[in-house]
Amino acid sequence: MITFEEALKISLNQAVVSGIETISFEEVAGRVLAENINSDMDMPPFDKSAMDGYACRRQDLALNLEVIEVIRAGIPPLMTVAAGKCAQIMTGAIIPEGADTVIKVEDCEMIGVGSDKQSTIRFTGEKTAPNICYRGEDIKTGELVLEAGILLDTRHVPILATVGKVFIDVYRFPSIGILSTGTELVEPGEIPGPSQIRNTNAYQMIAQLGKIGIDSDYYGIATDDEDITRKMISDALNNNDILILSGGISMGEFDFVPAVLQSLGLNVAFKQVAIQPGKPTLFATGNGKFVFGLPGNPVSSYFILELLVKPFIYKCMNHDWAPPVLRLKAARQMTRKKSNRLSWMPVRIDREGLVHEVEYHGSAHIFSLSAADGIIPVPIGKTTIEEGEFVDVRPL
């Protein structure tokens, strides 16, 4: 049995980048960028007004100012602002030549219209900022906007649109197959017979992968027959880069997945990890393929996919993924009986930001996750978390 840290290191060191593909910028959320993105223009591309108001010369603020034109966003100014003049301007419009300040509409008073029907305004405020967004103050032509290797999300779509990058090189998602093992399993739409339970793990894993954008392939349930299991594993590996299966990897008479993998030419790097829940966890490699064997209990499989498999998937996309962590205080004392394994506990967060245990009966208690906001680690050797002690909450 190895520590979780060793298991993570071993698996990540075996990861192989899946390759690169070009996609539309509208579809980049959840993908890892495979190229540097540089701006093709200054942003803003011109000096523009930060608000609706009047563009004038700062030195003329004490004067009555004649309005010489109205400048709308998207329409270039036609005239130069000279002494005693100003231009009514809309937010986002180009600052006319000669002007160095925009005064707010609410800081101005209309004082009349001349014989030529030109309006005159007067600044009524005490002071004003320039209220100008200057050319290139956000980004300059050629400047790096997004660096290769970052995980893209919806925040990056308008950035890519701004610099005209409508097709993007990203790392491919690895292809992933899902397989459940166990004669006791039936599909969720069936009524379980005596000694049977519904298959939750496969659909749980499909949903977890779908959340990060991966459309996995489900290969069904392998009954406790070595030849059937070998055939189904072989088919899944022939069509995918990674196979994630649950069950069949512990110490029981019918837990022959490790032997099946070895017969198919894969090397089992580990099959027990000092983690709770999740001790019977397997990782195997060979022939350019990767297999994660997750425990049969649903909480265990859920946690191990998040903690071990997910970082591996991102590594195959050339990204060193680190989950968000909230540093919060325990609402009351939490204890556990044994401390020989790294433990992960489901918790909830109250409105004051304090962390509470949820009712949790062990690795088969999938209903505990519905009340959980996150999970917290309890290191090897530690049995008690004291009230008020800071804990690291990993949001679910």
N, C-alpha and C positions, 0 to 999 in steps of 0.2 A: 504493500500500500504506500502511495506517495502523497505528498502534500498537494493541496490545490494549486499552490504557486508553482510547484514543479510540473503539474499536469498542464497548466496554462502555458508555461514556457515550452514544454515539449511540443505541444500542438501548434503553437504559433510559429515555432522554428521550422515546422514542416509545411507551412502554408505556401501555396504557389499562386501568383497573380494570374487572374483568369483571362487577361487580354483587354483590348480597348475597342470601343465602338463609338460611333457618332450618333447623337440623338438631338432632338429639338430642345431648345432652352426651356420650353414650357414643361418638359417632362423630367427635369433634373432633380427634383426633390427625392432624397434618399440615395442619390448616386454619388460616387467619388470622382472628383475632377481629375482628369489625366493630362491636362495642359495648363500652362500659365495663361491667364487672361489679362491683357493690357488694354488700356483705354485707347480708343481710336480718335479721341477728341478731348478738348478741355471741357470740364464741367464745373460751373455753368459754361456754355460756349460763348457767352458774352456777358457784359455787366448788365444785371437785370434788377428790376424793382422787387423789393421784398414785400411790398404791400401796395394797396391802392392809395394814391395820394397825388402829390405834385412834385415833379422833378425841377430843381432850380439850382442856383449857385448859393453855397452857404453864406457867402459874403453879402448876399442880398436879402437875408431873412428879415431884416428890419424894414424892408421896402414893401410897398404895394406891388404885387406881381401880376403882370398881364399874362393870361393863358393863351398861348399861341397855337397849340394843337392838342388833340387827344390821342394818346398812344395806347393801342390795345395789344395784348399778348399775341404774338405771331405776326404782327404788322410792324415793319421797321419805321422808325421816326423819320420825318421829312425835313425837320427844321432844326437849327442850332439854337440852344438856349443862351441868350445874351443877357447883359445887365438889365435888371428890372423885368425879366421875362421868366416864364415857367411853362411846363407842359403837364397837362393832366395825364396820369399814367396809371395803368392797371398792373396788378400783381403779375410778375413774370415777364413783363414787357421790357424791351431794350431801353437802357438809359440813353437819352439823346446827348449828342455832342454838346459840350459846354456845361452840363449839369454835373454836380458832385454830391447832391443830397436829394433825398425824397422825404417830403414832409407829409405826415399822415393827414387823411381827410378830416379826421376829428380834431386836428390841431389847426384847422384853417377856417376862415370866415369869408364868405362871398360878399364883396362890398360893392358890386355893381357891374353893369355891362356898358361898354363904351359905344360910341356912335357907330363904330364898325362892327358892333355886336360881339366884340371880344370881351370875355369875362375877366374880372380882376379879383384876386384873392389876397388875403393878408394872413400871415403866420401868427397864431394866437398863443402858441405854446411858449414855455420858458427856454427849453432846449430840445435838441433832437439828435438822434443817431443818424448816420448816413442812410440807413435802411436800404442798402444796396448789397446784392450778392455779386461778388466780383468774379470775373472770368477766371476759371481754373482754380478757384479756392477749394473746391471739393476734390478734384482730381485733374491732373495735367495729361496732355497727350503723351502716350507711351508709358505712363506710369502703371505699375502692377496693381491690378484690381483684385484678382483672386488667384491664389497660389495652388498649383497642382497638389493633389493629395488631400484637399479638404473635403469634408462631407457636406454636400449641398442640401439646402432645404428651400422652403418658399421665400425666405429672405433674399436669396440670391437671384431669383427670377427677374425682379426689376433692375438689378445691377447689370445682369447680362443684357437685358433689353436696352438699357441706357447706352452701353458701349457697342450696340449693334451685333452682339455675338449670338446669332440665332441658331447656330449648330455647334454643338460642344462635344469634345472628346471626353469620354468617361470610361472608367473601368467596368468591365462586364460583371453582372451578377454571376456567381458560380451557379451551375445547375444543381438542384438539390432534390433527392428522392426521399420520401417518407415511408417507413414500413413499421407496422406493429407486429409483435409476436405473442403467441399464446392461444391455446385451444379454448381457453375460458372466455375469450373476447367475442362479442358480436357488435355489429355496427349500431350506431345510435338510434336508427329508425326501427330496430328490431326489439322485441320483447325478450329479455334474457331468460333462458331456461335455468334449471337447477345447476348451481355451481358456475353460472356465467355472469359476466358483467359487461356493460357497454364500453366500447373503445372510445376513450376520451383523449388519450395521449396524442394520437395522430392528428386530430382536428385542433387540439391545443397548439401543437407544433406548427401546423399549417398556418394558423392564425398569427402566431408569434412571428413567423417568417414573413407573412403578408404585411405585417405592420412596418417592416423595414423595406418593403417593396418587392420581395421575392415571391414569385408564383411557383411554388414547389409542386412536384408530382407525387401523388399518393399511389402506393402499390398494394394496399390492402393489408390483410391479416395473414401472417404465416402461422399455421397451426404447429403444434409441437411434434413436428416430423422433420428429421434432419434433411432428407432429400428435398422436401418441399421448401424448407427454409433456404437451402443452398440455391435452389433454382430461383427463388424470388429475390434473394440478395444479389445473385449474379445478374439477373435482368435489370435490377435497379442500378447497379454499378455500370453496366454497359451503356446506360443512357444518361448518366449524371456524373458530375465531378465529386459530389459529396452525398453520402447516404446517412440519414439519421434514423436510427431504429430505437424502439423502446422494448424492454423486457428481454429475457432469454440470455442474460449475461452474468447472472449471479452464480450460486454454487449448487443449484438444484440439479436433479437427474436430467431434466429436459432443457437445461440452460446450456445449449451446445453452440450458441452463436460464435464464441471465440474459436472453437475448433473448425467451424464452417468457414470463417474468414481465413484462417490459416490454410485450409485446403484450397482456397481460391487464390492463394499467393500473396495474401496481405500479412503484414507484420503487426502484431498487437503490441503497441508501445506501453499501454497500461490498461488495467481493468478494475482497479480499486483506487479510490481517492479518499483521503482523510477529510471528508466533508459531510456535514449532516444538514439536510437530507442529501443523498446522492452518492453514497459510498460505492455501489456497484456501477461505476461509470467507465466506459471503454473508449479507447481511441486506437484506430488501426490505419495503416497506410500501405500502399503498394500499387504498382502498375499505374501510377499517376492518379490514384483514387484515394478518397479519405472516408473513413467510417467513424461515426460517433454512436456508441451504444449507450443509451440513456436508461436509467432505472424504470421499472414498470410502474411504480407508484407515481401518481400524477403530479403531486407537489414537487417531488424530486426531479422529474423530467422537465417540469416548467423552470425550476431554478437552474438546472444544469445547462439548459439551452441558453438562458440569459447570461449565465456567468462564464461559461466555457465555449459554447458553440458560436455565440454571436460575435465575440472578439475574433474568432478564427475566420468567420465569414468575411468580416471587414478586412482582415489581413489579406485575404485572397483578392480584395479590391484595392490593395496597396494603401490601406488606411489603418493607423494605430488608434483603434476606438477606445475611448474611455467614457464610462457612463457618468451622468450627472450625479452628484452626491450632495445631500443636504445635511449640514452639521446642526443637530438639534438636541435638546435635552430630554432625558427620560422622565416621564411623568411620575413614575414610581419604580420601586425596585423590581428587577427581572432576574430570574434565576434559572439555571439548568442543572441537571444531576451529574452529567458526565462532561469532561472537558478535553477528551483525547482527540477530538476532531474540530475543525473550523465549523461553526454552526451559523446558519442563516435563519433568522426569525422573521415571520411576517408581522408587520406593525401598522398602526393607523396614526395619523397626525390630527390633533384637535385644532380648534380655531386659534388657540394661543400658540400653536407651533410646538406643542409638547407631544412626545412619542409614547404610545400605549401599545402593550401587547394585544393581539387579537386572540380569540379562542382558537387554539391550535392543538389538534390531537395527534399530529404526526404526519408523515409523508403521504399518507393516503387521504388526508383530510382536505380535499380540493376546495370545499366550501369556505375554508378559512381565507382563501385569496379574495373572495368577493368583498370582504370587509377590510382588506389591507390596502394601504396607500403605498407601501414600500416594504423593503426587507432590510434588516441590519445584520452585520457580521458580529459574531462573538468569537474571538480568537482562541486557538488551542491554549489550554491552561487556565482559561477564565470561566468561572461559573456564575458570577454575579455582576449585574450592571446596577449601580446604585441610583436611587432617586436623584435627579438633577445632574447626573453624569451625561456628558456629551456623547452622542452616538452618531454614526454615519448612516444616514438613510438613503438607500438607493431606490428612487421612485420606480414603481411598476408601470 
